[in-house]
Amino acid sequence: MNIKKDDKVVVLSGKDKGKEGKVLVSDPKAGKVIVEGINTATKHQKPRKQGEEGGIIKVDTPIYVSKVQLVCPKCGKATRVGHKIVDGKKVRVCKKCGAEI
């Protein structure tokens, strides 16, 4: 999976199409990511401890990684991810400008 935690991504399809956000959690096994402010659901939560408040809270839910695309930090455009070996390490590179990500 080419998307990692703290990457900036843009949503390609769905109700949040075109929105950008930061990846909070990446789950390669399920092929999903949680993006800040994207795919938000409302959840009813009971107070668990005495003095704690319950109510309706908003929670970011997972989205399939195929529905998001990485935004290059250098050129600022949504791009595919390529790989290159530099000094014996595999690094991600932007397909549009060639910069290391």
Secondary structure, 3 states (H helix, E strand, C coil): CCCCCCCEEEECCCCCCCCEEEEEEEECCCCEEEECCCCEEEEEECCCCCCCCCEEEEEECCEEHHHEEEECCCCCCECCEEEEEECCEEEEEECCCCCEC
